[in-house]
Amino acid sequence: MSEKQGFTVLEGGSVTTPKGFKAGGLHCGLKKTERNDLAAILCEVPATAAAVYTTNVFQAAPLQVTRESLVNGTLQAVIVNSGNANACTGDQGEADAYEMRAAAARRLGVNEKDVAVASTGVIGELLKMDCVRNGIAGLPEKLDGGAAGAEEFCQAILTTDLVKKECCVKVKVGDIEVTIAGAAKGSGMIHPNMATMLGFMTTDAVIDGDDLLSLLRTATNTTFNMITVDGDTSTNDMLITMASGLAGNEKLTRLHADWDAFAAAFTHVCQSLAMAIARDGEGATKLIEVQISGAVHDEAAAAIAKTVVGSSLVKSAIFGADANWGRVIAAVGRAGVPVSPERVDISLGGIPVLKQSRPVAFDEEKALHYLQKSDTVLITVALSDGDGKATAWGCDLTYDYVRINAAYRT
Amino acid sequence: MSEKQGFTVLEGGSVTTPKGFKAGGLHCGLKKTERNDLAAILCEVPATAAAVYTTNVFQAAPLQVTRESLVNGTLQAVIVNSGNANACTGDQGEADAYEMRAAAARRLGVNEKDVAVASTGVIGELLKMDCVRNGIAGLPEKLDGGAAGAEEFCQAILTTDLVKKECCVKVKVGDIEVTIAGAAKGSGMIHPNMATMLGFMTTDAVIDGDDLLSLLRTATNTTFNMITVDGDTSTNDMLITMASGLAGNEKLTRLHADWDAFAAAFTHVCQSLAMAIARDGEGATKLIEVQISGAVHDEAAAAIAKTVVGSSLVKSAIFGADANWGRVIAAVGRAGVPVSPERVDISLGGIPVLKQSRPVAFDEEKALHYLQKSDTVLITVALSDGDGKATAWGCDLTYDYVRINAAYRT
């Protein structure tokens, strides 16, 4: 347990920690190995809910179904499968997504319009619906309000991910302690396997639905959207949040005295999951954090941060522990936003390598040691054009990335 | 020799084939190995000249010097080095570029204002000017109007390139045969080594300077600009063209009856060099050609083509001979331009894999064979939104790309 700005991180907490939530998962046959591939989260009550979706023109069938369920602003359950994205699957894919929703609603005893559907995996193949049907039938008995249920859920949503991703925090709203948690899948910042990122957040806070959606959007912009390269988005990206309201706090709105603390806690969960996704990038050996300051505005800083962290050359250099700052400045210069070229400072892990756009003599041995030994490589770029700042996260580009992606379908 | 639309490709022709041009190169000590690293092209007369430059915010010192030389619209010589980009080198770098120009002018006996300077290699290191000075002193005796001089020149501009890139064509203007040639360096479409692309074109045509610049810009847009990913440009990219006028044809302008034939021939040289750069991409085993049709307009088609050919996932799949069209459609959908998602056709090497956005049952063996055996992989995407079309070129993403770029400076 660690104290942050007004909230507390709960080690070991997960999506079932907030009051009212159960989760679980099982293997139904969509993955070739015996790993879990079907899962659900169930809330005791209809929860205030919000979601953000991929901006890709091509959107998988489950997104349409989930959008429809969310029209009334509530959800009571989420059904999710891995191993197949149910994307570009036409009318049959749509019918399958609706059937998943109906079957989950029936087996979990909730209103069909309160069920979200999410899928992740290969594009363009029809779901094996017999597996899905049998799996859903077996799900209710797997659901559990403790750590075991959350564990099974987290495992079931993974594809090429090496580790599960979860985060849980507590924050005071008035006298009441509320809990916010999240679980996510995604293995790489570079648009890794098409159906790349899914995120599920739960909280027991009482919160206004519109404000929850607006908080979700704001938090996503500085966290999950800062681990995508050049706006890369898959056909299936989705982030869902459900608020059970069972903590019984005074209703949170933007005007509530504790809104900022709640928002900071909520954003922390998003950032923690986003960084975990970047760190677990396909083939990655290091997390890369790029901090930009002094840009003309925050949007410009974000564009630069994402360009640098997404550069194949920067990523390869970090893998090779090569302090090649020339690649960083070249990426800064092609981000498509105004930059004063004569006044740029760059540091690698706190070691200045460029001052006012002039190379600084630095200790190459020290830089090499930093790049070789650090689990997280920090690149800071200070511009002199304004107050805009942003942080983006990514990972290095390695032989394993190529190996994993050269034969994903086989 | 092969006939194309109104022009003839001259196998073995190079930048010295058009009348009036000599070229040559030597090793002066900028590269660690004994390979050539300094070169020049010299024209008998001041040539009508034009250039296009990188759009990167950070521009290397030689670009500024070349821009200044081109103010009067003529060039008589180009001096170029590899092994060092002379970028982010501050006032000293600027002084060095000016000194390169002055020394070349003096040694080659031409006006300083008629000399262009180009550099390519590592960013942020000062040029070893003693090597450059000695090298320039030795250059005049190396210049040669035949194939040998062109060969030395082509070798001298390479960095991680495996092969030299040149192209030469002949085309009739009235009764007169004029020749257009080009040489380029660049080893990879993905912004390969920062100071990535340099191109030098020569012709003996008599041509209006404004029309030459406008032709250069137009031709670049559909050729060299279609091998960069997401508009990636380095600090040193430059394409220079010089027209000696020694063919003695009636002056070419946009209104000349043979303008279209000349423009087609000129564009062919650009396209041939651009494709050669993509094919010689760092670590590449295959050229990838992406043809888009039916987009809302040509600009949209170009954006989609570049997004597809630049996708790490598409590139890895091609390396793995995996007919993973899901990655193609996902890239189409994130290109940031309007697309009707329900009406997309995709073929790989002429094998339809998606029709009206629905998967087509295709022979996986046949697709595998095509992807494994083809030197060039063709991806065609037909949209139903208009008449816009574009072609982009790239290469596969391989283990060798990572190996080459993990330790470029060492």
Interface residues (C-beta under 8 A of the other chain):
Chain A: T55 N56 V57 F58 Q59 A85 A87 C88 T89 G90 V122 I123 G124 E125 I190 H191 P192 N193 M194 D230 G231 D232 T233 S234 T235 S311 S312 L313 S316 A317 F319 G320 D322 N324 W325 G326 R327 I329 A330 V332 G333 R334 G336 P338 V339 P341 L354 S357 R358 P359 L397 T398 Y399 Y401 V402 R403 N405 A406 A407 Y408 R409 T410
Chain B: T55 N56 V57 F58 Q59 A85 A87 C88 T89 G90 V122 I123 G124 E125 I190 H191 P192 N193 M194 D230 G231 D232 T233 S234 T235 S311 S312 L313 S316 A317 F319 G320 D322 N324 W325 G326 R327 I329 A330 V332 G333 R334 G336 P338 V339 P341 L354 S357 R358 P359 L397 T398 Y399 Y401 V402 R403 N405 A406 A407 Y408 R409 T410
